[in-house]
Amino acid sequence: MGTPTLSELIARLLKERIVFIGTPIDDAVATETVANLLFGHRAALPNARIGFDELWGGSTSSPRQAQEIARLRTEFIQQMAKDTGRLPGLIEGDMKRGCRMTATEALDYGIIDTVVEKLS
């Protein structure tokens, strides 16, 4: 077995709810940490509507800002592909269409892990 990547190591630690971050926390580290903490615990009520949009469009005030938006969009698509098992092109197309779904459809898509039928 080879050396795990940083993402794989973080995922393993978070699976056991062990959180130690030995690096400066920037937006990317914070996003990955929260995403891994939530993975496996993403739920929706039966009558919820879930969706995602092409949120990062329109004009920007600077080329640097546009570059950062493009980077974040790419990271989002890659993470969604990894979490859902779907192709990045499909996710990108669904984003452009403003994908909306029921809780059951979101479960099938891989966005959530369970539909909460009854609170315990």
PyRosetta script that sets phi, psi and omega in degrees:
from pyrosetta import init, pose_from_sequence

init()
pose = pose_from_sequence("MGTPTLSELIARLLKERIVFIGTPIDDAVATETVANLLFGHRAALPNARIGFDELWGGSTSSPRQAQEIARLRTEFIQQMAKDTGRLPGLIEGDMKRGCRMTATEALDYGIIDTVVEKLS")
pose.set_psi(1, 130.0)
pose.set_omega(1, -177.9)
pose.set_phi(2, -78.1)
pose.set_psi(2, 178.5)
pose.set_omega(2, 178.0)
pose.set_phi(3, -70.5)
pose.set_psi(3, 129.1)
pose.set_omega(3, -179.2)
pose.set_phi(4, -70.7)
pose.set_psi(4, 150.5)
pose.set_omega(4, 174.6)
pose.set_phi(5, -74.3)
pose.set_psi(5, 167.5)
pose.set_omega(5, 178.6)
pose.set_phi(6, -59.7)
pose.set_psi(6, -41.6)
pose.set_omega(6, 179.8)
pose.set_phi(7, -62.6)
pose.set_psi(7, -42.4)
pose.set_omega(7, 179.2)
pose.set_phi(8, -65.3)
pose.set_psi(8, -40.2)
pose.set_omega(8, 179.1)
pose.set_phi(9, -64.8)
pose.set_psi(9, -46.2)
pose.set_omega(9, 178.6)
pose.set_phi(10, -60.8)
pose.set_psi(10, -43.1)
pose.set_omega(10, -179.7)
pose.set_phi(11, -60.6)
pose.set_psi(11, -41.6)
pose.set_omega(11, 179.1)
pose.set_phi(12, -63.9)
pose.set_psi(12, -45.2)
pose.set_omega(12, 179.9)
pose.set_phi(13, -64.3)
pose.set_psi(13, -42.9)
pose.set_omega(13, -178.2)
pose.set_phi(14, -69.8)
pose.set_psi(14, -28.6)
pose.set_omega(14, 177.2)
pose.set_phi(15, -58.2)
pose.set_psi(15, -36.9)
pose.set_omega(15, 178.3)
pose.set_phi(16, -93.1)
pose.set_psi(16, 7.7)
pose.set_omega(16, -179.0)
pose.set_phi(17, 61.6)
pose.set_psi(17, 33.8)
pose.set_omega(17, 174.0)
pose.set_phi(18, -99.0)
pose.set_psi(18, 118.2)
pose.set_omega(18, -177.3)
pose.set_phi(19, -118.8)
pose.set_psi(19, 111.9)
pose.set_omega(19, 171.9)
pose.set_phi(20, -140.0)
pose.set_psi(20, 122.7)
pose.set_omega(20, -179.2)
pose.set_phi(21, -119.5)
pose.set_psi(21, 109.2)
pose.set_omega(21, -177.5)
pose.set_phi(22, -98.5)
pose.set_psi(22, 42.0)
pose.set_omega(22, -179.3)
pose.set_phi(23, -149.8)
pose.set_psi(23, 156.9)
pose.set_omega(23, 174.8)
pose.set_phi(24, -58.0)
pose.set_psi(24, 141.7)
pose.set_omega(24, -177.2)
pose.set_phi(25, -94.4)
pose.set_psi(25, 105.8)
pose.set_omega(25, 174.0)
pose.set_phi(26, -105.4)
pose.set_psi(26, -174.6)
pose.set_omega(26, -177.8)
pose.set_phi(27, -58.6)
pose.set_psi(27, -41.6)
pose.set_omega(27, -177.3)
pose.set_phi(28, -65.5)
pose.set_psi(28, -44.1)
pose.set_omega(28, 179.8)
pose.set_phi(29, -65.7)
pose.set_psi(29, -43.0)
pose.set_omega(29, 179.7)
pose.set_phi(30, -63.5)
pose.set_psi(30, -43.7)
pose.set_omega(30, -179.8)
pose.set_phi(31, -62.9)
pose.set_psi(31, -45.9)
pose.set_omega(31, -179.8)
pose.set_phi(32, -64.1)
pose.set_psi(32, -39.2)
pose.set_omega(32, 179.9)
pose.set_phi(33, -63.3)
pose.set_psi(33, -49.3)
pose.set_omega(33, -179.8)
pose.set_phi(34, -63.6)
pose.set_psi(34, -43.7)
pose.set_omega(34, -179.8)
pose.set_phi(35, -59.9)
pose.set_psi(35, -41.5)
pose.set_omega(35, -179.9)
pose.set_phi(36, -72.2)
pose.set_psi(36, -33.6)
pose.set_omega(36, 176.4)
pose.set_phi(37, -65.5)
pose.set_psi(37, -37.1)
pose.set_omega(37, -177.6)
pose.set_phi(38, -81.0)
pose.set_psi(38, -24.9)
pose.set_omega(38, -174.7)
pose.set_phi(39, -59.1)
pose.set_psi(39, 129.2)
pose.set_omega(39, -176.5)
pose.set_phi(40, 92.7)
pose.set_psi(40, -9.2)
pose.set_omega(40, -178.5)
pose.set_phi(41, -127.6)
pose.set_psi(41, 20.6)
pose.set_omega(41, -178.9)
pose.set_phi(42, -88.0)
pose.set_psi(42, 117.7)
pose.set_omega(42, -175.0)
pose.set_phi(43, -131.4)
pose.set_psi(43, 161.6)
pose.set_omega(43, 176.0)
pose.set_phi(44, -144.7)
pose.set_psi(44, 152.2)
pose.set_omega(44, 173.8)
pose.set_phi(45, -75.7)
pose.set_psi(45, 155.8)
pose.set_omega(45, -173.9)
pose.set_phi(46, -57.0)
pose.set_psi(46, -34.5)
pose.set_omega(46, -177.5)
pose.set_phi(47, -98.8)
pose.set_psi(47, 16.3)
pose.set_omega(47, 177.8)
pose.set_phi(48, -71.5)
pose.set_psi(48, 151.0)
pose.set_omega(48, 171.3)
pose.set_phi(49, -112.8)
pose.set_psi(49, 129.4)
pose.set_omega(49, -175.3)
pose.set_phi(50, -123.6)
pose.set_psi(50, 139.0)
pose.set_omega(50, 179.8)
pose.set_phi(51, -160.5)
pose.set_psi(51, 170.0)
pose.set_omega(51, 173.4)
pose.set_phi(52, -146.4)
pose.set_psi(52, 147.2)
pose.set_omega(52, -172.9)
pose.set_phi(53, -123.7)
pose.set_psi(53, 170.6)
pose.set_omega(53, 169.5)
pose.set_phi(54, -78.7)
pose.set_psi(54, 82.3)
pose.set_omega(54, -173.5)
pose.set_phi(55, -80.9)
pose.set_psi(55, -21.3)
pose.set_omega(55, -172.0)
pose.set_phi(56, -104.7)
pose.set_psi(56, 61.6)
pose.set_omega(56, 179.7)
pose.set_phi(57, -122.1)
pose.set_psi(57, -168.4)
pose.set_omega(57, 177.0)
pose.set_phi(58, 80.9)
pose.set_psi(58, -171.0)
pose.set_omega(58, -176.6)
pose.set_phi(59, -84.0)
pose.set_psi(59, 153.2)
pose.set_omega(59, 176.8)
pose.set_phi(60, -126.7)
pose.set_psi(60, 160.5)
pose.set_omega(60, -175.6)
pose.set_phi(61, -83.6)
pose.set_psi(61, -13.3)
pose.set_omega(61, -179.0)
pose.set_phi(62, -153.8)
pose.set_psi(62, 154.9)
pose.set_omega(62, 175.7)
pose.set_phi(63, -61.0)
pose.set_psi(63, -34.4)
pose.set_omega(63, 179.6)
pose.set_phi(64, -64.9)
pose.set_psi(64, -40.6)
pose.set_omega(64, 178.1)
pose.set_phi(65, -65.4)
pose.set_psi(65, -42.1)
pose.set_omega(65, 178.1)
pose.set_phi(66, -61.7)
pose.set_psi(66, -39.8)
pose.set_omega(66, 179.1)
pose.set_phi(67, -65.0)
pose.set_psi(67, -40.9)
pose.set_omega(67, 179.7)
pose.set_phi(68, -67.2)
pose.set_psi(68, -40.4)
pose.set_omega(68, 177.6)
pose.set_phi(69, -61.3)
pose.set_psi(69, -43.6)
pose.set_omega(69, 178.8)
pose.set_phi(70, -63.1)
pose.set_psi(70, -40.0)
pose.set_omega(70, 179.1)
pose.set_phi(71, -64.3)
pose.set_psi(71, -45.8)
pose.set_omega(71, -179.7)
pose.set_phi(72, -64.6)
pose.set_psi(72, -38.6)
pose.set_omega(72, 178.2)
pose.set_phi(73, -62.2)
pose.set_psi(73, -44.8)
pose.set_omega(73, 178.9)
pose.set_phi(74, -62.8)
pose.set_psi(74, -43.9)
pose.set_omega(74, 178.3)
pose.set_phi(75, -61.1)
pose.set_psi(75, -41.8)
pose.set_omega(75, 179.9)
pose.set_phi(76, -61.5)
pose.set_psi(76, -47.2)
pose.set_omega(76, -178.9)
pose.set_phi(77, -62.6)
pose.set_psi(77, -43.2)
pose.set_omega(77, 179.7)
pose.set_phi(78, -63.9)
pose.set_psi(78, -41.0)
pose.set_omega(78, 179.6)
pose.set_phi(79, -67.1)
pose.set_psi(79, -41.9)
pose.set_omega(79, 177.4)
pose.set_phi(80, -61.7)
pose.set_psi(80, -40.9)
pose.set_omega(80, 178.5)
pose.set_phi(81, -62.2)
pose.set_psi(81, -43.3)
pose.set_omega(81, 179.8)
pose.set_phi(82, -65.0)
pose.set_psi(82, -43.5)
pose.set_omega(82, -176.1)
pose.set_phi(83, -74.3)
pose.set_psi(83, -31.6)
pose.set_omega(83, -174.7)
pose.set_phi(84, -101.5)
pose.set_psi(84, -16.0)
pose.set_omega(84, -176.4)
pose.set_phi(85, 76.0)
pose.set_psi(85, 14.0)
pose.set_omega(85, -179.5)
pose.set_phi(86, -99.2)
pose.set_psi(86, 158.4)
pose.set_omega(86, 179.3)
pose.set_phi(87, -71.4)
pose.set_psi(87, 141.0)
pose.set_omega(87, 179.2)
pose.set_phi(88, -54.2)
pose.set_psi(88, -37.8)
pose.set_omega(88, 179.9)
pose.set_phi(89, -62.9)
pose.set_psi(89, -36.3)
pose.set_omega(89, 177.7)
pose.set_phi(90, -66.5)
pose.set_psi(90, -45.3)
pose.set_omega(90, 179.7)
pose.set_phi(91, -62.6)
pose.set_psi(91, -43.5)
pose.set_omega(91, 178.8)
pose.set_phi(92, -60.8)
pose.set_psi(92, -43.0)
pose.set_omega(92, 177.5)
pose.set_phi(93, -63.2)
pose.set_psi(93, -42.2)
pose.set_omega(93, 178.0)
pose.set_phi(94, -63.6)
pose.set_psi(94, -37.2)
pose.set_omega(94, 177.0)
pose.set_phi(95, -62.6)
pose.set_psi(95, -45.2)
pose.set_omega(95, -178.5)
pose.set_phi(96, -63.7)
pose.set_psi(96, -32.9)
pose.set_omega(96, 179.5)
pose.set_phi(97, -81.7)
pose.set_psi(97, -10.2)
pose.set_omega(97, -176.3)
pose.set_phi(98, 70.3)
pose.set_psi(98, 58.8)
pose.set_omega(98, -174.5)
pose.set_phi(99, -57.4)
pose.set_psi(99, 129.0)
pose.set_omega(99, 174.8)
pose.set_phi(100, -128.9)
pose.set_psi(100, 141.7)
pose.set_omega(100, -177.5)
pose.set_phi(101, -151.8)
pose.set_psi(101, 161.5)
pose.set_omega(101, 173.8)
pose.set_phi(102, -76.2)
pose.set_psi(102, 171.7)
pose.set_omega(102, 178.1)
pose.set_phi(103, -61.7)
pose.set_psi(103, -40.7)
pose.set_omega(103, 179.4)
pose.set_phi(104, -64.9)
pose.set_psi(104, -42.0)
pose.set_omega(104, 177.3)
pose.set_phi(105, -63.8)
pose.set_psi(105, -39.0)
pose.set_omega(105, 178.1)
pose.set_phi(106, -65.1)
pose.set_psi(106, -36.3)
pose.set_omega(106, 176.3)
pose.set_phi(107, -64.1)
pose.set_psi(107, -45.6)
pose.set_omega(107, 178.0)
pose.set_phi(108, -64.0)
pose.set_psi(108, -36.6)
pose.set_omega(108, -179.5)
pose.set_phi(109, -69.5)
pose.set_psi(109, -30.9)
pose.set_omega(109, -179.7)
pose.set_phi(110, 104.0)
pose.set_psi(110, 10.0)
pose.set_omega(110, -179.5)
pose.set_phi(111, -78.3)
pose.set_psi(111, -33.9)
pose.set_omega(111, 178.0)
pose.set_phi(112, -121.4)
pose.set_psi(112, 166.1)
pose.set_omega(112, -177.2)
pose.set_phi(113, -103.1)
pose.set_psi(113, -22.3)
pose.set_omega(113, -178.2)
pose.set_phi(114, -158.1)
pose.set_psi(114, 152.4)
pose.set_omega(114, 170.0)
pose.set_phi(115, -104.6)
pose.set_psi(115, 121.5)
pose.set_omega(115, -176.7)
pose.set_phi(116, -81.4)
pose.set_psi(116, 109.0)
pose.set_omega(116, -178.6)
pose.set_phi(117, -88.3)
pose.set_psi(117, -33.5)
pose.set_omega(117, -177.3)
pose.set_phi(118, -145.2)
pose.set_psi(118, 130.7)
pose.set_omega(118, 176.7)
pose.set_phi(119, -78.2)
pose.set_psi(119, 136.8)
pose.set_omega(119, -179.1)
pose.set_phi(120, -96.8)
pose.dump_pdb("model.pdb")
